[in-house]
Amino acid sequence: MSKKILIVDDLHPVFKESAEALGYQVDNRPAITRAETLAVVKDYEGIAVRTKFRIDKELFDVAPNLKFVARAGAGLDNIDIDIAKAKGITLLAANEGNMDAVGEHAIGLLLSLMNNFRKADIEIRNGVWDREGNRGYELKGKTIGIIGYGFMGQSFARKLSGFGVNVIAYDKYKTGFSDEFAKEVSMEEIVKHSDVLSLHIPLTKETKQMVNDEYFFHFKKPIFFINTARGEIVNTQAVLNNIANGKILGAGLDVLEKEKFPMLAEQEWYDELKVNEKVILTPHIAGWTFDSYRKISEVLAKKLVEITL
């Protein structure tokens, strides 16, 4: 019987083409439901997913032949990593595939916040011409604090290199990573010197709700805050609280604790969030560009080659 891969999400065709070239039979079923997947996954040694549903114990238990899970995106937080490891299942992710998209999106959020693009645009469309009220800040000379210096953090640092800024980075799980784009520092130095704080860390039990009122309390200067990582890392009400008290000058949030409607609208903090002029919101699209759509599948295809040959 030929080796079989089930694609349960929307992936660029290059992944299927590459897998078939390696001798796999690939069933591309982006419209498949979770229930349908549970019924057929026993026949596959590989499954490729983006964000459609969790690859968890229920699925692993009915997939005795599964040898790998290919996640078309950054991170593995929708996969039960511990169970996968216990079963000897290889996990592939494609962080490299959308790191440029994330880095550019974070830059865009930051520049928009610092220059009041959203507020100014809305005002002009409503007949208000307010130059003084929309005066912004320059990036040059500012200190940018990055939390997490993996693919995403490094990408953001590289994109910042032409702005004449001082980039410092903290990563709890890495040392000796200073490079031409960022200087490795302690968390104490992050909170002391940062004018901008940008998150580039995965969602784990340790990082869930890590950024709260107490977290922001330690920062010595008012900051611009960017989150293109995972929404559940940040307590949204804490962001709003610290905008109100002046600790946060503006927040660019591509991700939120709860995403999609109607669930988002049901959150206690949503009404306050949606009217706050110092917040720019995007719908979890930092890493999802027309370019990264292909790049992600290309990265996965290369990793599939590595575990196949």
PyMOL commands that set and color helices and strands:
alter all, ss='L'
color gray80, all
select helices_A, chain A and resi 13-21+34-43+57-61+81-86+95-114+117-125+132-134+151-160+187-193+213-217+231-233+236-244+264-266+270-274+290-308
alter helices_A, ss='H'
color red, helices_A
select strands_A, chain A and resi 4-7+25-28+46-49+68-71+90-93+143-147+166-170+183-184+196-199+223-227+248-253+279-281
alter strands_A, ss='S'
color yellow, strands_A
deselect
rebuild
show_as cartoon
